[in-house]
Structures are given as structure tokens and as C-alpha cells.
Amino acid sequence: MGGGAGGLELATQLGDRYGRGTRAHVTLVDRSRTHLWKPLLHEVAAGSMDIHAHQLDYLAQARWHKFTFVLGALAGLERQAKHILVAPVVDDEGVEILPARRIPYDTLVIAIGSESNDFGTPGVREHAFTIDNAWQAHLFHRRLVNTCFRANFAADGRVIDIAIVGAGATGVELAAELHNTIRVLAAYGLQAFDPARQIRLTILEAGPRILPGLPEHIVKGAMETLESLGVHVLVGDPVVEVGPAKVKTKGGREVAADFTVWAAGIKCPDVLREIDGLETNRANQLVVLPTLQTTRDADVFAIGDCAAVPWREGKNVPPRAQSAHQMSSHLVKAVRRRLAGQAPTDYRYRDFGSLVSLGNYETVGTLMGFLGGGSGSLRVEGMLAKLFYLSLYRLHIWALHGFWRMALDTLARWIRTQTDPKVKLH
Ligand SMILES: Cc1cc2nc3c(=O)[nH]c(=O)nc-3n(C[C@H](O)[C@H](O)[C@H](O)COP(=O)(O)OP(=O)(O)OC[C@H]3O[C@@H](n4cnc5c(N)ncnc54)[C@H](O)[C@@H]3O)c2cc1C
């Protein structure tokens, strides 16, 4: 259930192993028809990536890797009968395409990820963009481009204020990416529009510093880059209201915002809350045992952002693409053991570090584990950090398509970068 960073890799690998045999039948259910690796979304929003060039059709992947794809959103669960309830699918006019369905299972893996958490803040739903899926990222980009076109035509020097609420990796990376792409966009014929004077980027963070939870040297490197770009960073002052043209903070500030992007935290979809009696936490994550089985049903597993997996010092495994990838690899083994009648083993999270990409300007991070030279950690920045950052997506493509197709895809994309505009212009 859920074909994202974790679920699609799992369905692909299980399909490859069992799809042609009679021992198991693999079904992937997702509410979307196409997959886009979520860490790319801020690049889609900023316009440095075209979703159409990177989306993967679930039906094609299912055919290539011998699993069945079912389109529809998770609507509920009947654990007694071992059925997933899938919501009807309707078209843009509201006409039903597919009815509600019951999908049977013996082993269920829930991997439906997370979405932005507005913490009930007034105005977020009405006035802020969230970057939770490809469509939202695309809409944000389109509106931004239209606003720049309008400002260029008006040629009146008007200022466009962009407020990003939340200084986690998403907010910080988005700010830097926007700074770069708007300049490139302007260079493609917006002669009467000067981004240096007419674009004002502000990041607002409730906590005492940007990039909460990441090492100090990453914070320092990112702060220096943001300052050099002229991005305003306000920390220690939570946003309490979002309006059509400004955001208000608890400390009484009013920050102008023609665009507000809400990236201030995550929770899991409400459908998961105590779904058919399963244990969930305040963020709607399914509480799981170290084996990734849910605490109240050994036949239901959860992986990725929607799983609360115990880690260390009372903390859970962080919601990251690398965690989802590792959990998916663990479940490939768990399914093999299950089919052989063996007990599941415990999953152990291996933290390989963190990397923050500030557009074309800088990449900073820490590598851990064997990447960090054994048990220690290694600070990286510049070209080396950028290469590691880019390799994360390449590893996902490798897991989905195998080494040779990943290599061909990398070459094809490099060729396209030589012939296409540097940013999406529409
Ligand atoms: C802008 C952005 C940048 C990020 N950058 C990084 C990064 O640099 N490094 C990193 O490690 N992590 C990053 N992350 C976090 C990372 O993307 C997630 O941790 C990771 O994608 C989680 O994988 P997942 O498989 O749990 O869920 P997802 O990848 O989110 O996939 C969930 C899938 O479930 C489907 N789905 C959702 N709800 C339903 C439903 N009700 N019914 C059916 N299907 C459903 C969705 O369509 C999707 O296909 C970033 C996240 C964002 C938003």
C-alpha cells in the first residue's frame, strides 16, 4: 500500500523474485498513477526539474517487474477478513472511473508516507502551498512563473515576497533552489524583471536554529550560503497565522508574503489514525515492533515515513528516503523468511549521514558509517558532497530499474541537460 521511496522499491523487488512463480502474488496500490521520488519535489517547485521527464508510470513498472498495480487511495482496513478497502477513483469532472474495492492480502505492507502538518494554524489551507506531491509542486511553480511574467510586463519594479515556513531541509533547499531558478528564468527574456531587487525570500522557523537535528557544521555552512544569497532567516518565532498577503508570528511580526510555502513539519494521512484498531501515535504513524510488524497484527507491516520505528535514546528512525529504502530492503528478506516459515528478524537503522543541497551554490553534509570511514563521521562539502547528494536519486533508480538502465538513464539525462533550457519555463 503506497508506491513511494519505500513501497515502489519493495513491490519491484518482490515482483522480480516472486512475480513469475506461484508462491506469491504481489500487488501495489497507490492513489496516484505515477511515481516521482519525493526528495525531488522542491526542485519541481523551483522549476529546475520537469516532472514529466522524471515520473514513472506504475502500470509500466508493474508490467516490467511482474506485480499488479491497483489505482486508488487507502480508505480502510478489514483485518479479520484480510482486506484493504480502496476508495473509488473519479475523474476531473467527478465522474467515477473505478468503484470502491476490497483487495485481499495475506501480508500487508503499509507505506503511504507523510504529508505536511499545519498544526491547525489558521489560513494555511486557504493561503499556503504545501509541497507534498508532484501536482502541488507543479502548481506552485506555474503560479510563480506567471507572477514573474506579470511583473515583467508591468515593468513597475514591484517586489514579490516569498515566505517559506519551516527551516528543515525542505525549506532551506527550496529557498536556495528558488533563488537560482528565478534568476535563470529572468535571463530567458524577462528584461524588465530584476530578481535581485524584485524577489524577497524569507524563511521563518519556530525553533532556535535552521536545520533542526542536523550537525552544527551543516547549519553553519547553510546559514553562510543563505546569507550570501540575501535570504532573510527568522528563527525562534512560530508562525501563528497565514493570510493572503502576509504571515503573522507569535512574536508579533508581520512578514509580507505573496507566496507562502508551508514546510513546517509532517504527519501521516488521517486514514491511518487507529486504522481498524492498529496502534498509531500523535503523528498518525503506525507503531511497529523492531521487525516492522505493527504491534497489534503480525500480518501487517509498516515502512517509511508512516512507521514509528524505535531507534536510539527513545527516538524513532527519522523520516527520510534512506530509512524508507533500508526498510524496504529489510522487508524483501522478511518476506523470504515468511514464505519459508521462519520468524522475522529485527530491522536496524544505519544512519549514513545527511546532505543538504543549496541549489547550484553549495552542498554540505556529513557521511557516517562506512561512507564516513568506519565508525566515525566525515564532513563533506562542495563537489564531493554534490556527487553524494546526486547519487541518492541514482541509487533509487538503480533499485527500480537495475544498474544498466540506471547508467543509460544517467547518460540520457546528461545529454538532455545539454539541449534543454536550464529551468522549466512554463
Ligand atoms: C521536498 C522534500 C524534500 C526531501 N528531501 C529529502 C532528502 O534530501 N533526503 C531524504 O532522505 N529525504 C528527503 N525527504 C523525505 C523523503 O522524501 C521521505 O522520507 C520519503 O519519501 C518517505 O518514503 P515513503 O515510501 O515512506 O513515502 P513516500 O515516498 O512519500 O511515498 C508514499 C506513497 O504513498 C502514496 N499514498 C499516500 N497516501 C495514500 C493513500 N491514502 N492511499 C494510497 N496511496 C497513498 C503516495 O502517492 C506515494 O506514492 C524530502 C521530502 C520532501 C517533501
Ligand as a Chemical Component Dictionary entry (heavy atoms), coordinates in Angstrom:
data_LIG
# 
_chem_comp.id                   LIG 
_chem_comp.type                 NON-POLYMER 
_chem_comp.pdbx_formal_charge   0 
_chem_comp.three_letter_code    LIG 
# 
loop_
_chem_comp_atom.comp_id 
_chem_comp_atom.atom_id 
_chem_comp_atom.alt_atom_id 
_chem_comp_atom.type_symbol 
_chem_comp_atom.charge 
_chem_comp_atom.model_Cartn_x 
_chem_comp_atom.model_Cartn_y 
_chem_comp_atom.model_Cartn_z 
_chem_comp_atom.pdbx_ordinal 
LIG C1  C1  C 0 10.543 18.456 -0.673 1  
LIG C2  C2  C 0 11.111 17.239 0.063  2  
LIG C3  C3  C 0 12.492 17.006 0.050  3  
LIG C4  C4  C 0 13.017 15.897 0.708  4  
LIG N1  N1  N 0 14.377 15.691 0.656  5  
LIG C5  C5  C 0 14.890 14.595 1.226  6  
LIG C6  C6  C 0 16.292 14.323 1.123  7  
LIG O1  O1  O 0 17.047 15.104 0.532  8  
LIG N2  N2  N 0 16.771 13.184 1.700  9  
LIG C7  C7  C 0 15.959 12.305 2.342  10 
LIG O2  O2  O 0 16.441 11.273 2.836  11 
LIG N3  N3  N 0 14.643 12.533 2.466  12 
LIG C8  C8  C 0 14.089 13.653 1.924  13 
LIG N4  N4  N 0 12.739 13.891 2.037  14 
LIG C9  C9  C 0 11.920 12.924 2.783  15 
LIG C10 C10 C 0 11.619 11.707 1.900  16 
LIG O3  O3  O 0 11.057 12.149 0.687  17 
LIG C11 C11 C 0 10.652 10.775 2.607  18 
LIG O4  O4  O 0 11.189 10.434 3.860  19 
LIG C12 C12 C 0 10.440 9.502  1.799  20 
LIG O5  O5  O 0 9.905  9.792  0.526  21 
LIG C13 C13 C 0 9.491  8.557  2.552  22 
LIG O6  O6  O 0 9.251  7.439  1.757  23 
LIG P1  P1  P 0 7.895  6.642  1.911  24 
LIG O7  O7  O 0 7.984  5.469  0.985  25 
LIG O8  O8  O 0 7.589  6.405  3.334  26 
LIG O9  O9  O 0 6.754  7.646  1.425  27 
LIG P2  P2  P 0 6.616  8.453  0.056  28 
LIG O10 O10 O 0 7.859  8.424  -0.728 29 
LIG O11 O11 O 0 6.028  9.755  0.429  30 
LIG O12 O12 O 0 5.516  7.615  -0.740 31 
LIG C14 C14 C 0 4.205  7.475  -0.277 32 
LIG C15 C15 C 0 3.362  6.901  -1.416 33 
LIG O13 O13 O 0 2.070  6.600  -0.888 34 
LIG C16 C16 C 0 1.063  7.130  -1.730 35 
LIG N5  N5  N 0 -0.083 7.455  -0.881 36 
LIG C17 C17 C 0 -0.191 8.427  0.036  37 
LIG N6  N6  N 0 -1.377 8.370  0.653  38 
LIG C18 C18 C 0 -2.049 7.345  0.097  39 
LIG C19 C19 C 0 -3.334 6.770  0.296  40 
LIG N7  N7  N 0 -4.183 7.229  1.200  41 
LIG N8  N8  N 0 -3.678 5.707  -0.451 42 
LIG C20 C20 C 0 -2.823 5.217  -1.407 43 
LIG N9  N9  N 0 -1.607 5.699  -1.620 44 
LIG C21 C21 C 0 -1.214 6.748  -0.882 45 
LIG C22 C22 C 0 1.689  8.350  -2.385 46 
LIG O14 O14 O 0 1.076  8.619  -3.637 47 
LIG C23 C23 C 0 3.158  7.894  -2.551 48 
LIG O15 O15 O 0 3.348  7.238  -3.786 49 
LIG C24 C24 C 0 12.171 15.004 1.410  50 
LIG C25 C25 C 0 10.803 15.243 1.434  51 
LIG C26 C26 C 0 10.265 16.346 0.777  52 
LIG C27 C27 C 0 8.767  16.601 0.812  53 
# 
loop_
_chem_comp_bond.comp_id 
_chem_comp_bond.atom_id_1 
_chem_comp_bond.atom_id_2 
_chem_comp_bond.value_order 
_chem_comp_bond.pdbx_ordinal 
LIG C1  C2  SING 1  
LIG C2  C3  SING 2  
LIG C2  C26 DOUB 3  
LIG C3  C4  DOUB 4  
LIG C4  N1  SING 5  
LIG C4  C24 SING 6  
LIG N1  C5  DOUB 7  
LIG C5  C6  SING 8  
LIG C5  C8  SING 9  
LIG C6  O1  DOUB 10 
LIG C6  N2  SING 11 
LIG N2  C7  SING 12 
LIG C7  O2  DOUB 13 
LIG C7  N3  SING 14 
LIG N3  C8  DOUB 15 
LIG C8  N4  SING 16 
LIG N4  C9  SING 17 
LIG N4  C24 SING 18 
LIG C9  C10 SING 19 
LIG C10 O3  SING 20 
LIG C10 C11 SING 21 
LIG C11 O4  SING 22 
LIG C11 C12 SING 23 
LIG C12 O5  SING 24 
LIG C12 C13 SING 25 
LIG C13 O6  SING 26 
LIG O6  P1  SING 27 
LIG P1  O7  DOUB 28 
LIG P1  O8  SING 29 
LIG P1  O9  SING 30 
LIG O9  P2  SING 31 
LIG P2  O10 DOUB 32 
LIG P2  O11 SING 33 
LIG P2  O12 SING 34 
LIG O12 C14 SING 35 
LIG C14 C15 SING 36 
LIG C15 O13 SING 37 
LIG C15 C23 SING 38 
LIG O13 C16 SING 39 
LIG C16 N5  SING 40 
LIG C16 C22 SING 41 
LIG N5  C17 SING 42 
LIG N5  C21 SING 43 
LIG C17 N6  DOUB 44 
LIG N6  C18 SING 45 
LIG C18 C19 SING 46 
LIG C18 C21 DOUB 47 
LIG C19 N7  SING 48 
LIG C19 N8  DOUB 49 
LIG N8  C20 SING 50 
LIG C20 N9  DOUB 51 
LIG N9  C21 SING 52 
LIG C22 O14 SING 53 
LIG C22 C23 SING 54 
LIG C23 O15 SING 55 
LIG C24 C25 DOUB 56 
LIG C25 C26 SING 57 
LIG C26 C27 SING 58 
# 
